[in-house]
Amino acid sequence: VDVDANSFTSQELKKALAKMKENEKAERKVSFLFLKQCTVRKKFRPIEQLKEEFEKLNMKMETDYEIMVKLISKFNSSASTLDEKVAALYDLEYYVHQV
């Protein structure tokens, strides 16, 4: 038995090599996910930026949620006519179906 602190058994070396390979695989996976995320970010712009650009064009961009809240408010409003309430329900049905 070699008691020198600078020498290792073959089993210890094999375990260390296996850990190195696992770490390398994990690093490659992290690198791939980061690269994929960067690619997606290059293709798509954030919604805040899109909203700003639409406002510059005098167009208001609303999310489905915002539209659904308006439709529910219109339906619950006592100032709305029966036809407006029915139209709000039909429009709301369309958005709820998408969800």
C-alpha positions as CSV (number, residue, x, y, z in Angstrom):
1,V,0.0,0.0,0.0
2,D,1.4,3.4,-1.0
3,V,0.8,5.9,1.7
4,D,2.2,8.9,-0.3
5,A,-0.5,11.7,-0.3
6,N,0.3,12.5,-3.9
7,S,-0.6,9.1,-5.3
8,F,-4.2,7.8,-6.0
9,T,-5.6,4.4,-6.5
10,S,-7.1,3.5,-9.9
11,Q,-10.6,3.5,-8.5
12,E,-10.2,7.0,-7.1
13,L,-8.9,8.2,-10.5
14,K,-11.8,6.5,-12.3
15,K,-14.3,8.2,-9.9
16,A,-12.7,11.5,-10.4
17,L,-12.7,11.1,-14.2
18,A,-16.4,10.1,-14.1
19,K,-17.2,13.2,-12.1
20,M,-15.3,15.4,-14.6
21,K,-17.4,13.8,-17.5
22,E,-20.6,14.5,-15.6
23,N,-19.6,18.1,-14.9
24,E,-18.7,18.5,-18.6
25,K,-22.1,17.2,-19.7
26,A,-23.9,19.5,-17.2
27,E,-21.9,22.5,-18.4
28,R,-22.7,21.7,-22.1
29,K,-26.4,21.4,-21.2
30,V,-26.3,24.8,-19.4
31,S,-24.5,26.3,-22.4
32,F,-27.0,24.9,-24.8
33,L,-29.9,26.2,-22.8
34,F,-28.3,29.7,-22.6
35,L,-27.7,29.7,-26.3
36,K,-31.2,28.6,-27.1
37,Q,-32.6,31.4,-24.7
38,C,-30.4,34.0,-26.5
39,T,-31.7,32.8,-29.9
40,V,-35.3,33.1,-28.7
41,R,-34.7,36.6,-27.4
42,K,-33.2,37.7,-30.7
43,K,-36.4,36.4,-32.6
44,F,-39.0,38.0,-30.3
45,R,-39.3,41.3,-28.6
46,P,-40.7,41.9,-25.1
47,I,-44.4,42.9,-24.9
48,E,-43.5,46.2,-23.2
49,Q,-41.4,47.1,-26.2
50,L,-44.2,46.2,-28.6
51,K,-46.7,48.2,-26.6
52,E,-44.5,51.3,-26.8
53,E,-44.1,50.9,-30.5
54,F,-47.9,50.5,-31.0
55,E,-48.5,53.6,-28.9
56,K,-46.1,55.6,-31.1
57,L,-48.4,54.5,-34.0
58,N,-51.4,55.6,-32.0
59,M,-52.6,52.0,-31.6
60,K,-53.4,50.5,-28.2
61,M,-52.4,46.9,-27.8
62,E,-54.4,45.0,-25.2
63,T,-53.9,41.6,-23.9
64,D,-56.7,39.0,-23.9
65,Y,-57.0,39.5,-20.1
66,E,-57.5,43.2,-20.4
67,I,-60.1,42.8,-23.0
68,M,-61.9,40.2,-20.9
69,V,-61.9,42.5,-17.9
70,K,-63.5,45.3,-20.1
71,L,-66.2,42.9,-21.4
72,I,-67.1,41.7,-17.9
73,S,-67.3,45.3,-16.8
74,K,-69.6,46.1,-19.7
75,F,-71.8,43.1,-18.9
76,N,-72.0,44.1,-15.2
77,S,-72.7,47.8,-16.0
78,S,-76.2,49.0,-15.4
79,A,-75.8,51.6,-18.2
80,S,-75.3,48.9,-20.8
81,T,-78.3,47.9,-23.0
82,L,-79.5,44.3,-23.4
83,D,-77.9,44.2,-26.9
84,E,-74.6,45.4,-25.5
85,K,-74.6,42.8,-22.8
86,V,-75.4,40.0,-25.2
87,A,-72.6,41.2,-27.5
88,A,-70.2,41.3,-24.5
89,L,-71.2,37.7,-23.6
90,Y,-70.5,36.5,-27.2
91,D,-67.2,38.3,-27.3
92,L,-66.3,36.9,-23.8
93,E,-67.2,33.4,-24.9
94,Y,-64.7,33.7,-27.8
95,Y,-61.9,34.8,-25.4
96,V,-62.7,32.2,-22.7
97,H,-62.7,29.5,-25.4
98,Q,-59.2,30.4,-26.3
99,V,-58.1,30.0,-22.8
